[in-house]
Amino acid sequence: MSRHNLIVALIWLALAGLIYYLVDSLMQPNKAAALGAGSEVVLQRGPDGHYRAEAYINGQKVDVLVDTGATGVAISSRLADQLGLERRNAIRTSTANGTVVAYATRLQSVKLGGIQADNVAAVIAPGLDGDVLLGMSFLARMDVRLFRGEMTIRQVEE
């Protein structure tokens, strides 16, 4: 490969990396490092209208979709296996796709920025496409406000 071709290839590679970074930042504006460590987290709504963020479940970084319409925290089977979660009682649950069988479990901790809840009820949902729906079993312990494309979640003393 000539020196000219190598330089052109490196330029294209750098451009592809820059485009990936910009698209990733646009689609996921709520990276864990940017959320801070305070008792309040402000999430920016993504271009798809959803609030997505990086959070920590049992100390492991995961991608979550914050869903105020979800009763609890729902975790995909793949992620549950990675986290070593115990599948307890089988339960029937209603989803947008109909009734499914899920498995009750407990999370030691769920941390979003500087806010944290311990001993959080969750379900392992075998048909879940994403990693985690962060629902009301976590959010009900917080003060949650939506205003002008931002979701503010504040830690509340229990």
CNS distance restraints for C-alpha pairs under 8 A (distance, minus, plus):
assign (resid   1 and name CA) (resid   5 and name CA) 6.32 0.50 0.50
assign (resid   1 and name CA) (resid   6 and name CA) 6.64 0.50 0.50
assign (resid   2 and name CA) (resid   6 and name CA) 6.29 0.50 0.50
assign (resid   3 and name CA) (resid   7 and name CA) 6.26 0.50 0.50
assign (resid   4 and name CA) (resid   8 and name CA) 6.28 0.50 0.50
assign (resid   5 and name CA) (resid   9 and name CA) 6.07 0.50 0.50
assign (resid   6 and name CA) (resid  10 and name CA) 6.17 0.50 0.50
assign (resid   7 and name CA) (resid  11 and name CA) 6.20 0.50 0.50
assign (resid   8 and name CA) (resid  12 and name CA) 6.26 0.50 0.50
assign (resid   9 and name CA) (resid  13 and name CA) 6.11 0.50 0.50
assign (resid  10 and name CA) (resid  14 and name CA) 6.08 0.50 0.50
assign (resid  11 and name CA) (resid  15 and name CA) 6.18 0.50 0.50
assign (resid  12 and name CA) (resid  16 and name CA) 6.09 0.50 0.50
assign (resid  13 and name CA) (resid  17 and name CA) 6.20 0.50 0.50
assign (resid  14 and name CA) (resid  18 and name CA) 6.18 0.50 0.50
assign (resid  15 and name CA) (resid  19 and name CA) 6.15 0.50 0.50
assign (resid  16 and name CA) (resid  20 and name CA) 6.15 0.50 0.50
assign (resid  17 and name CA) (resid  21 and name CA) 6.15 0.50 0.50
assign (resid  18 and name CA) (resid  22 and name CA) 6.19 0.50 0.50
assign (resid  19 and name CA) (resid  23 and name CA) 6.10 0.50 0.50
assign (resid  20 and name CA) (resid  24 and name CA) 5.96 0.50 0.50
assign (resid  21 and name CA) (resid  25 and name CA) 6.09 0.50 0.50
assign (resid  22 and name CA) (resid  26 and name CA) 6.18 0.50 0.50
assign (resid  23 and name CA) (resid  27 and name CA) 6.06 0.50 0.50
assign (resid  24 and name CA) (resid  28 and name CA) 5.73 0.50 0.50
assign (resid  24 and name CA) (resid  29 and name CA) 7.88 0.50 0.50
assign (resid  25 and name CA) (resid  29 and name CA) 5.21 0.50 0.50
assign (resid  26 and name CA) (resid  46 and name CA) 7.19 0.50 0.50
assign (resid  26 and name CA) (resid  47 and name CA) 7.44 0.50 0.50
assign (resid  27 and name CA) (resid  46 and name CA) 5.91 0.50 0.50
assign (resid  27 and name CA) (resid  47 and name CA) 6.65 0.50 0.50
assign (resid  28 and name CA) (resid  46 and name CA) 6.81 0.50 0.50
assign (resid  28 and name CA) (resid  52 and name CA) 6.45 0.50 0.50
assign (resid  28 and name CA) (resid  53 and name CA) 6.68 0.50 0.50
assign (resid  29 and name CA) (resid  43 and name CA) 7.94 0.50 0.50
assign (resid  29 and name CA) (resid  44 and name CA) 6.46 0.50 0.50
assign (resid  29 and name CA) (resid  46 and name CA) 6.97 0.50 0.50
assign (resid  29 and name CA) (resid  52 and name CA) 7.87 0.50 0.50
assign (resid  29 and name CA) (resid  53 and name CA) 7.43 0.50 0.50
assign (resid  30 and name CA) (resid  34 and name CA) 6.61 0.50 0.50
assign (resid  30 and name CA) (resid  35 and name CA) 6.59 0.50 0.50
assign (resid  30 and name CA) (resid  43 and name CA) 6.05 0.50 0.50
assign (resid  30 and name CA) (resid  44 and name CA) 6.64 0.50 0.50
assign (resid  30 and name CA) (resid  52 and name CA) 6.68 0.50 0.50
assign (resid  30 and name CA) (resid  53 and name CA) 4.70 0.50 0.50
assign (resid  30 and name CA) (resid  54 and name CA) 6.50 0.50 0.50
assign (resid  31 and name CA) (resid  35 and name CA) 6.54 0.50 0.50
assign (resid  31 and name CA) (resid  53 and name CA) 6.00 0.50 0.50
assign (resid  31 and name CA) (resid  54 and name CA) 5.32 0.50 0.50
assign (resid  32 and name CA) (resid  36 and name CA) 7.49 0.50 0.50
assign (resid  32 and name CA) (resid  53 and name CA) 7.12 0.50 0.50
assign (resid  32 and name CA) (resid  54 and name CA) 4.99 0.50 0.50
assign (resid  32 and name CA) (resid  55 and name CA) 6.28 0.50 0.50
assign (resid  32 and name CA) (resid 112 and name CA) 7.47 0.50 0.50
assign (resid  32 and name CA) (resid 113 and name CA) 6.15 0.50 0.50
assign (resid  33 and name CA) (resid 113 and name CA) 7.80 0.50 0.50
assign (resid  35 and name CA) (resid  41 and name CA) 6.11 0.50 0.50
assign (resid  35 and name CA) (resid  42 and name CA) 7.24 0.50 0.50
assign (resid  35 and name CA) (resid  43 and name CA) 7.89 0.50 0.50
assign (resid  35 and name CA) (resid 112 and name CA) 7.68 0.50 0.50
assign (resid  35 and name CA) (resid 113 and name CA) 4.80 0.50 0.50
assign (resid  35 and name CA) (resid 114 and name CA) 7.58 0.50 0.50
assign (resid  36 and name CA) (resid  41 and name CA) 7.39 0.50 0.50
assign (resid  36 and name CA) (resid 113 and name CA) 5.34 0.50 0.50
assign (resid  36 and name CA) (resid 114 and name CA) 6.18 0.50 0.50
assign (resid  37 and name CA) (resid 113 and name CA) 5.37 0.50 0.50
assign (resid  37 and name CA) (resid 114 and name CA) 3.73 0.50 0.50
assign (resid  37 and name CA) (resid 115 and name CA) 7.45 0.50 0.50
assign (resid  38 and name CA) (resid 113 and name CA) 7.15 0.50 0.50
assign (resid  38 and name CA) (resid 114 and name CA) 4.73 0.50 0.50
assign (resid  38 and name CA) (resid 115 and name CA) 7.09 0.50 0.50
assign (resid  39 and name CA) (resid 114 and name CA) 5.40 0.50 0.50
assign (resid  39 and name CA) (resid 115 and name CA) 5.36 0.50 0.50
assign (resid  39 and name CA) (resid 154 and name CA) 5.85 0.50 0.50
assign (resid  39 and name CA) (resid 155 and name CA) 5.23 0.50 0.50
assign (resid  40 and name CA) (resid 113 and name CA) 7.90 0.50 0.50
assign (resid  40 and name CA) (resid 114 and name CA) 6.96 0.50 0.50
assign (resid  40 and name CA) (resid 115 and name CA) 6.78 0.50 0.50
assign (resid  40 and name CA) (resid 152 and name CA) 6.93 0.50 0.50
assign (resid  40 and name CA) (resid 153 and name CA) 5.65 0.50 0.50
assign (resid  40 and name CA) (resid 154 and name CA) 4.26 0.50 0.50
assign (resid  40 and name CA) (resid 155 and name CA) 6.22 0.50 0.50
assign (resid  41 and name CA) (resid 112 and name CA) 7.48 0.50 0.50
assign (resid  41 and name CA) (resid 113 and name CA) 6.20 0.50 0.50
assign (resid  41 and name CA) (resid 114 and name CA) 7.25 0.50 0.50
assign (resid  41 and name CA) (resid 115 and name CA) 7.45 0.50 0.50
assign (resid  41 and name CA) (resid 152 and name CA) 5.71 0.50 0.50
assign (resid  41 and name CA) (resid 153 and name CA) 5.20 0.50 0.50
assign (resid  41 and name CA) (resid 154 and name CA) 6.38 0.50 0.50
assign (resid  42 and name CA) (resid 150 and name CA) 6.42 0.50 0.50
assign (resid  42 and name CA) (resid 151 and name CA) 5.62 0.50 0.50
assign (resid  42 and name CA) (resid 152 and name CA) 4.44 0.50 0.50
assign (resid  42 and name CA) (resid 153 and name CA) 6.40 0.50 0.50
assign (resid  43 and name CA) (resid  51 and name CA) 6.65 0.50 0.50
assign (resid  43 and name CA) (resid  52 and name CA) 7.83 0.50 0.50
assign (resid  43 and name CA) (resid  53 and name CA) 7.46 0.50 0.50
assign (resid  43 and name CA) (resid 150 and name CA) 5.53 0.50 0.50
assign (resid  43 and name CA) (resid 151 and name CA) 5.05 0.50 0.50
assign (resid  43 and name CA) (resid 152 and name CA) 6.36 0.50 0.50
assign (resid  44 and name CA) (resid  51 and name CA) 6.60 0.50 0.50
assign (resid  44 and name CA) (resid 149 and name CA) 6.20 0.50 0.50
assign (resid  44 and name CA) (resid 150 and name CA) 4.86 0.50 0.50
assign (resid  44 and name CA) (resid 151 and name CA) 6.64 0.50 0.50
assign (resid  45 and name CA) (resid  49 and name CA) 5.77 0.50 0.50
assign (resid  45 and name CA) (resid  50 and name CA) 5.58 0.50 0.50
assign (resid  45 and name CA) (resid  51 and name CA) 4.85 0.50 0.50
assign (resid  45 and name CA) (resid  52 and name CA) 7.48 0.50 0.50
assign (resid  45 and name CA) (resid 149 and name CA) 5.24 0.50 0.50
assign (resid  45 and name CA) (resid 150 and name CA) 5.90 0.50 0.50
assign (resid  45 and name CA) (resid 151 and name CA) 7.47 0.50 0.50
assign (resid  46 and name CA) (resid  50 and name CA) 5.46 0.50 0.50
assign (resid  46 and name CA) (resid  51 and name CA) 5.96 0.50 0.50
assign (resid  46 and name CA) (resid  52 and name CA) 7.04 0.50 0.50
assign (resid  50 and name CA) (resid  65 and name CA) 7.23 0.50 0.50
assign (resid  50 and name CA) (resid  66 and name CA) 7.59 0.50 0.50
assign (resid  51 and name CA) (resid  65 and name CA) 5.98 0.50 0.50
assign (resid  51 and name CA) (resid  66 and name CA) 5.50 0.50 0.50
assign (resid  51 and name CA) (resid  67 and name CA) 7.72 0.50 0.50
assign (resid  51 and name CA) (resid 151 and name CA) 7.63 0.50 0.50
assign (resid  52 and name CA) (resid  63 and name CA) 7.19 0.50 0.50
assign (resid  52 and name CA) (resid  64 and name CA) 5.64 0.50 0.50
assign (resid  52 and name CA) (resid  65 and name CA) 4.50 0.50 0.50
assign (resid  52 and name CA) (resid  66 and name CA) 5.95 0.50 0.50
assign (resid  53 and name CA) (resid  63 and name CA) 5.89 0.50 0.50
assign (resid  53 and name CA) (resid  64 and name CA) 5.44 0.50 0.50
assign (resid  53 and name CA) (resid  65 and name CA) 6.62 0.50 0.50
assign (resid  53 and name CA) (resid  66 and name CA) 7.52 0.50 0.50
assign (resid  54 and name CA) (resid  61 and name CA) 6.57 0.50 0.50
assign (resid  54 and name CA) (resid  62 and name CA) 5.68 0.50 0.50
assign (resid  54 and name CA) (resid  63 and name CA) 4.67 0.50 0.50
assign (resid  54 and name CA) (resid  64 and name CA) 6.08 0.50 0.50
assign (resid  54 and name CA) (resid 112 and name CA) 7.26 0.50 0.50
assign (resid  55 and name CA) (resid  61 and name CA) 5.62 0.50 0.50
assign (resid  55 and name CA) (resid  62 and name CA) 5.46 0.50 0.50
assign (resid  55 and name CA) (resid  63 and name CA) 6.27 0.50 0.50
assign (resid  55 and name CA) (resid  64 and name CA) 6.58 0.50 0.50
assign (resid  55 and name CA) (resid 110 and name CA) 7.27 0.50 0.50
assign (resid  55 and name CA) (resid 111 and name CA) 5.73 0.50 0.50
assign (resid  55 and name CA) (resid 112 and name CA) 4.74 0.50 0.50
assign (resid  55 and name CA) (resid 113 and name CA) 7.01 0.50 0.50
assign (resid  56 and name CA) (resid  60 and name CA) 5.03 0.50 0.50
assign (resid  56 and name CA) (resid  61 and name CA) 4.40 0.50 0.50
assign (resid  56 and name CA) (resid  62 and name CA) 5.81 0.50 0.50
assign (resid  56 and name CA) (resid 109 and name CA) 7.82 0.50 0.50
assign (resid  56 and name CA) (resid 110 and name CA) 5.74 0.50 0.50
assign (resid  56 and name CA) (resid 111 and name CA) 4.99 0.50 0.50
assign (resid  56 and name CA) (resid 112 and name CA) 6.53 0.50 0.50
assign (resid  57 and name CA) (resid  61 and name CA) 6.56 0.50 0.50
assign (resid  57 and name CA) (resid  62 and name CA) 6.88 0.50 0.50
assign (resid  57 and name CA) (resid 107 and name CA) 7.09 0.50 0.50
assign (resid  57 and name CA) (resid 108 and name CA) 7.66 0.50 0.50
assign (resid  57 and name CA) (resid 109 and name CA) 5.75 0.50 0.50
assign (resid  57 and name CA) (resid 110 and name CA) 4.67 0.50 0.50
assign (resid  57 and name CA) (resid 111 and name CA) 6.46 0.50 0.50
assign (resid  58 and name CA) (resid  83 and name CA) 7.52 0.50 0.50
assign (resid  58 and name CA) (resid 107 and name CA) 6.60 0.50 0.50
assign (resid  58 and name CA) (resid 108 and name CA) 5.62 0.50 0.50
assign (resid  58 and name CA) (resid 109 and name CA) 5.05 0.50 0.50
assign (resid  58 and name CA) (resid 110 and name CA) 6.49 0.50 0.50
assign (resid  59 and name CA) (resid 109 and name CA) 7.44 0.50 0.50
assign (resid  59 and name CA) (resid 110 and name CA) 7.99 0.50 0.50
assign (resid  60 and name CA) (resid  83 and name CA) 7.69 0.50 0.50
assign (resid  62 and name CA) (resid 131 and name CA) 7.21 0.50 0.50
assign (resid  62 and name CA) (resid 132 and name CA) 7.60 0.50 0.50
assign (resid  63 and name CA) (resid 131 and name CA) 6.33 0.50 0.50
assign (resid  63 and name CA) (resid 132 and name CA) 6.62 0.50 0.50
assign (resid  64 and name CA) (resid 131 and name CA) 6.58 0.50 0.50
assign (resid  64 and name CA) (resid 132 and name CA) 4.79 0.50 0.50
assign (resid  64 and name CA) (resid 133 and name CA) 5.74 0.50 0.50
assign (resid  64 and name CA) (resid 134 and name CA) 6.08 0.50 0.50
assign (resid  65 and name CA) (resid 132 and name CA) 6.28 0.50 0.50
assign (resid  65 and name CA) (resid 133 and name CA) 4.96 0.50 0.50
assign (resid  65 and name CA) (resid 134 and name CA) 5.87 0.50 0.50
assign (resid  66 and name CA) (resid 133 and name CA) 6.03 0.50 0.50
assign (resid  66 and name CA) (resid 134 and name CA) 4.70 0.50 0.50
assign (resid  66 and name CA) (resid 135 and name CA) 6.36 0.50 0.50
assign (resid  67 and name CA) (resid 133 and name CA) 6.15 0.50 0.50
assign (resid  67 and name CA) (resid 134 and name CA) 5.67 0.50 0.50
assign (resid  67 and name CA) (resid 135 and name CA) 5.05 0.50 0.50
assign (resid  67 and name CA) (resid 136 and name CA) 7.69 0.50 0.50
assign (resid  68 and name CA) (resid 134 and name CA) 7.89 0.50 0.50
assign (resid  68 and name CA) (resid 135 and name CA) 5.58 0.50 0.50
assign (resid  68 and name CA) (resid 136 and name CA) 6.14 0.50 0.50
assign (resid  68 and name CA) (resid 139 and name CA) 7.35 0.50 0.50
assign (resid  69 and name CA) (resid 135 and name CA) 6.88 0.50 0.50
assign (resid  69 and name CA) (resid 136 and name CA) 7.54 0.50 0.50
assign (resid  70 and name CA) (resid 133 and name CA) 7.39 0.50 0.50
assign (resid  70 and name CA) (resid 134 and name CA) 7.52 0.50 0.50
assign (resid  70 and name CA) (resid 135 and name CA) 4.64 0.50 0.50
assign (resid  70 and name CA) (resid 136 and name CA) 6.10 0.50 0.50
assign (resid  71 and name CA) (resid 135 and name CA) 5.66 0.50 0.50
assign (resid  71 and name CA) (resid 136 and name CA) 5.07 0.50 0.50
assign (resid  71 and name CA) (resid 137 and name CA) 6.52 0.50 0.50
assign (resid  72 and name CA) (resid 121 and name CA) 6.92 0.50 0.50
assign (resid  72 and name CA) (resid 122 and name CA) 5.89 0.50 0.50
assign (resid  72 and name CA) (resid 123 and name CA) 7.43 0.50 0.50
assign (resid  72 and name CA) (resid 133 and name CA) 7.90 0.50 0.50
assign (resid  72 and name CA) (resid 134 and name CA) 6.93 0.50 0.50
assign (resid  72 and name CA) (resid 135 and name CA) 4.42 0.50 0.50
assign (resid  72 and name CA) (resid 136 and name CA) 4.85 0.50 0.50
assign (resid  72 and name CA) (resid 137 and name CA) 4.43 0.50 0.50
assign (resid  72 and name CA) (resid 138 and name CA) 7.02 0.50 0.50
assign (resid  73 and name CA) (resid 121 and name CA) 6.92 0.50 0.50
assign (resid  73 and name CA) (resid 122 and name CA) 4.63 0.50 0.50
assign (resid  73 and name CA) (resid 123 and name CA) 6.37 0.50 0.50
assign (resid  73 and name CA) (resid 132 and name CA) 7.01 0.50 0.50
assign (resid  73 and name CA) (resid 133 and name CA) 5.52 0.50 0.50
assign (resid  73 and name CA) (resid 134 and name CA) 4.77 0.50 0.50
assign (resid  73 and name CA) (resid 135 and name CA) 4.75 0.50 0.50
assign (resid  73 and name CA) (resid 136 and name CA) 6.96 0.50 0.50
assign (resid  73 and name CA) (resid 137 and name CA) 6.12 0.50 0.50
assign (resid  73 and name CA) (resid 138 and name CA) 6.92 0.50 0.50
assign (resid  74 and name CA) (resid 122 and name CA) 5.67 0.50 0.50
assign (resid  74 and name CA) (resid 123 and name CA) 4.91 0.50 0.50
assign (resid  74 and name CA) (resid 124 and name CA) 5.83 0.50 0.50
assign (resid  74 and name CA) (resid 125 and name CA) 6.16 0.50 0.50
assign (resid  74 and name CA) (resid 128 and name CA) 7.92 0.50 0.50
assign (resid  74 and name CA) (resid 132 and name CA) 5.60 0.50 0.50
assign (resid  74 and name CA) (resid 133 and name CA) 5.06 0.50 0.50
assign (resid  74 and name CA) (resid 134 and name CA) 6.79 0.50 0.50
assign (resid  74 and name CA) (resid 135 and name CA) 7.46 0.50 0.50
assign (resid  75 and name CA) (resid  79 and name CA) 6.59 0.50 0.50
assign (resid  75 and name CA) (resid  80 and name CA) 6.36 0.50 0.50
assign (resid  75 and name CA) (resid 122 and name CA) 7.30 0.50 0.50
assign (resid  75 and name CA) (resid 123 and name CA) 6.21 0.50 0.50
assign (resid  75 and name CA) (resid 124 and name CA) 4.85 0.50 0.50
assign (resid  75 and name CA) (resid 125 and name CA) 5.83 0.50 0.50
assign (resid  75 and name CA) (resid 128 and name CA) 7.12 0.50 0.50
assign (resid  75 and name CA) (resid 131 and name CA) 5.82 0.50 0.50
assign (resid  75 and name CA) (resid 132 and name CA) 4.61 0.50 0.50
assign (resid  75 and name CA) (resid 133 and name CA) 6.62 0.50 0.50
assign (resid  76 and name CA) (resid  80 and name CA) 6.14 0.50 0.50
assign (resid  76 and name CA) (resid 124 and name CA) 5.81 0.50 0.50
assign (resid  76 and name CA) (resid 125 and name CA) 5.33 0.50 0.50
assign (resid  76 and name CA) (resid 126 and name CA) 5.82 0.50 0.50
assign (resid  76 and name CA) (resid 127 and name CA) 7.11 0.50 0.50
assign (resid  76 and name CA) (resid 128 and name CA) 5.10 0.50 0.50
assign (resid  76 and name CA) (resid 129 and name CA) 6.94 0.50 0.50
assign (resid  76 and name CA) (resid 130 and name CA) 6.70 0.50 0.50
assign (resid  76 and name CA) (resid 131 and name CA) 5.23 0.50 0.50
assign (resid  76 and name CA) (resid 132 and name CA) 6.47 0.50 0.50
assign (resid  77 and name CA) (resid  81 and name CA) 6.14 0.50 0.50
assign (resid  77 and name CA) (resid 124 and name CA) 5.91 0.50 0.50
assign (resid  77 and name CA) (resid 125 and name CA) 6.20 0.50 0.50
assign (resid  77 and name CA) (resid 126 and name CA) 5.03 0.50 0.50
assign (resid  77 and name CA) (resid 127 and name CA) 7.84 0.50 0.50
assign (resid  77 and name CA) (resid 128 and name CA) 7.62 0.50 0.50
assign (resid  78 and name CA) (resid  82 and name CA) 6.48 0.50 0.50
assign (resid  78 and name CA) (resid 131 and name CA) 7.86 0.50 0.50
assign (resid  79 and name CA) (resid  83 and name CA) 6.14 0.50 0.50
assign (resid  79 and name CA) (resid 131 and name CA) 6.26 0.50 0.50
assign (resid  80 and name CA) (resid  84 and name CA) 6.00 0.50 0.50
assign (resid  80 and name CA) (resid  85 and name CA) 5.24 0.50 0.50
assign (resid  80 and name CA) (resid 124 and name CA) 6.66 0.50 0.50
assign (resid  81 and name CA) (resid  85 and name CA) 6.29 0.50 0.50
assign (resid  85 and name CA) (resid 105 and name CA) 6.96 0.50 0.50
assign (resid  85 and name CA) (resid 106 and name CA) 7.80 0.50 0.50
assign (resid  85 and name CA) (resid 107 and name CA) 7.86 0.50 0.50
assign (resid  86 and name CA) (resid 105 and name CA) 6.12 0.50 0.50
assign (resid  86 and name CA) (resid 106 and name CA) 7.96 0.50 0.50
assign (resid  87 and name CA) (resid 103 and name CA) 5.45 0.50 0.50
assign (resid  87 and name CA) (resid 104 and name CA) 6.19 0.50 0.50
assign (resid  87 and name CA) (resid 105 and name CA) 5.79 0.50 0.50
assign (resid  87 and name CA) (resid 124 and name CA) 7.26 0.50 0.50
assign (resid  88 and name CA) (resid 103 and name CA) 5.80 0.50 0.50
assign (resid  88 and name CA) (resid 104 and name CA) 5.20 0.50 0.50
assign (resid  88 and name CA) (resid 105 and name CA) 5.80 0.50 0.50
assign (resid  89 and name CA) (resid 103 and name CA) 5.57 0.50 0.50
assign (resid  89 and name CA) (resid 104 and name CA) 5.44 0.50 0.50
assign (resid  89 and name CA) (resid 105 and name CA) 7.98 0.50 0.50
assign (resid  90 and name CA) (resid 101 and name CA) 6.44 0.50 0.50
assign (resid  90 and name CA) (resid 102 and name CA) 5.72 0.50 0.50
assign (resid  90 and name CA) (resid 103 and name CA) 4.54 0.50 0.50
assign (resid  90 and name CA) (resid 104 and name CA) 6.55 0.50 0.50
assign (resid  91 and name CA) (resid 101 and name CA) 5.56 0.50 0.50
assign (resid  91 and name CA) (resid 102 and name CA) 5.38 0.50 0.50
assign (resid  91 and name CA) (resid 103 and name CA) 5.90 0.50 0.50
assign (resid  91 and name CA) (resid 104 and name CA) 7.04 0.50 0.50
assign (resid  92 and name CA) (resid  99 and name CA) 6.54 0.50 0.50
assign (resid  92 and name CA) (resid 100 and name CA) 5.65 0.50 0.50
assign (resid  92 and name CA) (resid 101 and name CA) 4.63 0.50 0.50
assign (resid  92 and name CA) (resid 102 and name CA) 6.24 0.50 0.50
assign (resid  93 and name CA) (resid  99 and name CA) 5.53 0.50 0.50
assign (resid  93 and name CA) (resid 100 and name CA) 5.52 0.50 0.50
assign (resid  93 and name CA) (resid 101 and name CA) 6.24 0.50 0.50
assign (resid  93 and name CA) (resid 102 and name CA) 6.69 0.50 0.50
assign (resid  94 and name CA) (resid  98 and name CA) 5.64 0.50 0.50
assign (resid  94 and name CA) (resid  99 and name CA) 4.37 0.50 0.50
assign (resid  94 and name CA) (resid 100 and name CA) 6.41 0.50 0.50
assign (resid  95 and name CA) (resid  99 and name CA) 5.99 0.50 0.50
assign (resid  95 and name CA) (resid 100 and name CA) 7.27 0.50 0.50
assign (resid 101 and name CA) (resid 125 and name CA) 7.33 0.50 0.50
assign (resid 101 and name CA) (resid 126 and name CA) 7.85 0.50 0.50
assign (resid 102 and name CA) (resid 123 and name CA) 6.08 0.50 0.50
assign (resid 102 and name CA) (resid 124 and name CA) 5.54 0.50 0.50
assign (resid 102 and name CA) (resid 125 and name CA) 4.81 0.50 0.50
assign (resid 102 and name CA) (resid 126 and name CA) 6.64 0.50 0.50
assign (resid 103 and name CA) (resid 123 and name CA) 5.27 0.50 0.50
assign (resid 103 and name CA) (resid 124 and name CA) 5.04 0.50 0.50
assign (resid 103 and name CA) (resid 125 and name CA) 6.79 0.50 0.50
assign (resid 104 and name CA) (resid 121 and name CA) 7.48 0.50 0.50
assign (resid 104 and name CA) (resid 122 and name CA) 6.04 0.50 0.50
assign (resid 104 and name CA) (resid 123 and name CA) 4.52 0.50 0.50
assign (resid 104 and name CA) (resid 124 and name CA) 6.44 0.50 0.50
assign (resid 105 and name CA) (resid 121 and name CA) 6.28 0.50 0.50
assign (resid 105 and name CA) (resid 122 and name CA) 5.32 0.50 0.50
assign (resid 105 and name CA) (resid 123 and name CA) 5.62 0.50 0.50
assign (resid 105 and name CA) (resid 124 and name CA) 6.99 0.50 0.50
assign (resid 106 and name CA) (resid 119 and name CA) 6.11 0.50 0.50
assign (resid 106 and name CA) (resid 120 and name CA) 5.61 0.50 0.50
assign (resid 106 and name CA) (resid 121 and name CA) 4.81 0.50 0.50
assign (resid 106 and name CA) (resid 122 and name CA) 5.68 0.50 0.50
assign (resid 106 and name CA) (resid 123 and name CA) 7.99 0.50 0.50
assign (resid 107 and name CA) (resid 118 and name CA) 7.16 0.50 0.50
assign (resid 107 and name CA) (resid 119 and name CA) 5.42 0.50 0.50
assign (resid 107 and name CA) (resid 120 and name CA) 5.03 0.50 0.50
assign (resid 107 and name CA) (resid 121 and name CA) 6.42 0.50 0.50
assign (resid 107 and name CA) (resid 122 and name CA) 6.81 0.50 0.50
assign (resid 108 and name CA) (resid 118 and name CA) 5.43 0.50 0.50
assign (resid 108 and name CA) (resid 119 and name CA) 4.79 0.50 0.50
assign (resid 108 and name CA) (resid 120 and name CA) 6.66 0.50 0.50
assign (resid 109 and name CA) (resid 116 and name CA) 6.83 0.50 0.50
assign (resid 109 and name CA) (resid 117 and name CA) 5.69 0.50 0.50
assign (resid 109 and name CA) (resid 118 and name CA) 4.25 0.50 0.50
assign (resid 109 and name CA) (resid 119 and name CA) 5.99 0.50 0.50
assign (resid 109 and name CA) (resid 120 and name CA) 6.66 0.50 0.50
assign (resid 110 and name CA) (resid 116 and name CA) 5.59 0.50 0.50
assign (resid 110 and name CA) (resid 117 and name CA) 5.41 0.50 0.50
assign (resid 110 and name CA) (resid 118 and name CA) 6.40 0.50 0.50
assign (resid 110 and name CA) (resid 120 and name CA) 7.24 0.50 0.50
assign (resid 110 and name CA) (resid 138 and name CA) 7.61 0.50 0.50
assign (resid 111 and name CA) (resid 115 and name CA) 5.68 0.50 0.50
assign (resid 111 and name CA) (resid 116 and name CA) 4.26 0.50 0.50
assign (resid 111 and name CA) (resid 117 and name CA) 6.59 0.50 0.50
assign (resid 112 and name CA) (resid 116 and name CA) 6.36 0.50 0.50
assign (resid 115 and name CA) (resid 154 and name CA) 7.29 0.50 0.50
assign (resid 115 and name CA) (resid 155 and name CA) 5.59 0.50 0.50
assign (resid 116 and name CA) (resid 155 and name CA) 7.49 0.50 0.50
assign (resid 117 and name CA) (resid 138 and name CA) 6.69 0.50 0.50
assign (resid 117 and name CA) (resid 141 and name CA) 7.54 0.50 0.50
assign (resid 120 and name CA) (resid 137 and name CA) 6.40 0.50 0.50
assign (resid 120 and name CA) (resid 138 and name CA) 6.44 0.50 0.50
assign (resid 121 and name CA) (resid 137 and name CA) 6.07 0.50 0.50
assign (resid 122 and name CA) (resid 137 and name CA) 7.33 0.50 0.50
assign (resid 134 and name CA) (resid 138 and name CA) 6.81 0.50 0.50
assign (resid 134 and name CA) (resid 139 and name CA) 7.58 0.50 0.50
assign (resid 135 and name CA) (resid 139 and name CA) 6.08 0.50 0.50
assign (resid 136 and name CA) (resid 140 and name CA) 5.02 0.50 0.50
assign (resid 137 and name CA) (resid 141 and name CA) 7.47 0.50 0.50
assign (resid 138 and name CA) (resid 142 and name CA) 7.48 0.50 0.50
assign (resid 139 and name CA) (resid 143 and name CA) 7.61 0.50 0.50
assign (resid 139 and name CA) (resid 144 and name CA) 7.13 0.50 0.50
assign (resid 141 and name CA) (resid 155 and name CA) 7.57 0.50 0.50
assign (resid 141 and name CA) (resid 156 and name CA) 6.67 0.50 0.50
assign (resid 141 and name CA) (resid 158 and name CA) 7.60 0.50 0.50
assign (resid 142 and name CA) (resid 153 and name CA) 6.34 0.50 0.50
assign (resid 142 and name CA) (resid 154 and name CA) 5.66 0.50 0.50
assign (resid 142 and name CA) (resid 155 and name CA) 5.20 0.50 0.50
assign (resid 142 and name CA) (resid 156 and name CA) 5.35 0.50 0.50
assign (resid 143 and name CA) (resid 152 and name CA) 7.90 0.50 0.50
assign (resid 143 and name CA) (resid 153 and name CA) 5.67 0.50 0.50
assign (resid 143 and name CA) (resid 154 and name CA) 5.04 0.50 0.50
assign (resid 143 and name CA) (resid 155 and name CA) 6.61 0.50 0.50
assign (resid 143 and name CA) (resid 156 and name CA) 6.47 0.50 0.50
assign (resid 144 and name CA) (resid 151 and name CA) 6.94 0.50 0.50
assign (resid 144 and name CA) (resid 152 and name CA) 5.71 0.50 0.50
assign (resid 144 and name CA) (resid 153 and name CA) 4.60 0.50 0.50
assign (resid 144 and name CA) (resid 154 and name CA) 6.51 0.50 0.50
assign (resid 145 and name CA) (resid 151 and name CA) 5.62 0.50 0.50
assign (resid 145 and name CA) (resid 152 and name CA) 5.16 0.50 0.50
assign (resid 145 and name CA) (resid 153 and name CA) 6.60 0.50 0.50
assign (resid 146 and name CA) (resid 150 and name CA) 5.78 0.50 0.50
assign (resid 146 and name CA) (resid 151 and name CA) 4.56 0.50 0.50
assign (resid 146 and name CA) (resid 152 and name CA) 6.44 0.50 0.50
assign (resid 147 and name CA) (resid 151 and name CA) 6.58 0.50 0.50
